[in-house]
Amino acid sequence: MAGRLDGKVALITGAARGQGRSHAVRLAQDGADVIAVDICRQIDSVAYPLATPADLARTVSEVEALGRRIVAAEADVRDAAALRAAVASGVARLGSVDIVVANAGIGMMSPGASEEQAFRDQVEVNLFGVWNTVQAAAPVMIEQGRGGAIVLTGSTLGLVGRGGNGRGGSDGYCASKHAIVGLGRTWAHWLAPYNIRVNSVHPAGANTPMVINEAVAGLFASAPASSGADVGNLLDVQLIEAVDVSNAIAWLVSDEARYVTAIALPVDAGFTAK
């Protein structure tokens, strides 16, 4: 049976593990080939271990096990030239880029990092990295003339202030994720004449290494009740799964959502409504 993304190629950043790997596998299940990008090294100011080359290799093997093609590149989303090279290499081997999932991001920052460095790294990865990703891919999509879909990964903390307590780099995280909404909306106007849709998704806390790590556990264990760190959901689930976000993205980039653009879609178990 034909998949709803047969013949499409998806560029996914932060693809080595967590939500990014889940998105790669989910879109491959629907027939897409994948250009997978991840930094695969540590950023000094981040409090938890980032992905490794072995993690990216696992993503490759899981996509290939589904009978889909995948081109993987180790690149930092802060490096615009490296992203352009990754897109060019992927297109040369796979033939096009039709879908962009700008997913790469960082969360909890190290207590040893200065406040300025923590803020700068958050914004450069979570915001400039998204900008770099779309600027690398959108001109190719426009030139192809076959339309497409772009999804930016935001956060529930990009829709509400709840959870922002000035600790662990939360101000930089919230600021960068709020900006994702604005980018998505303005890019939807820019790219609509080319039949390229742009949306953002905003997950609640997900069961991934960015959330499940010793640094984040320590932050919540030490947070006073009055700190503003309430990150509970309306539905009775503490953490959503990465595939819950992947399923939303799979719909957004499919023809089933062909007239859906410029929206900020929470996948949040009611977090933003609580």
Secondary structure, 3 states (H helix, E strand, C coil): CCCCCCCCEEEEECCCCHHHHHHHHHHHHCCCEEEEEECCCCCCCECCCCCCHHHHHHHHHHHHCCCCCEEEEECCCCCHHHHHHHHHHHHHHHCCCCEEEECCCCCCECCCCCHHHHHHHHHHHHHHHHHHHHHHHHHHHHHHCCCEEEEEECCHHHCCCCCCCCCCCHHHHHHHHHHHHHHHHHHHHHHHHHCEEEEEEEECCECCCCCCCHHHHHHHHHCCCCCCCCCCCCCCCCCECHHHHHHHHHHHCCHHHCCCCCCEEEECCCHHHC
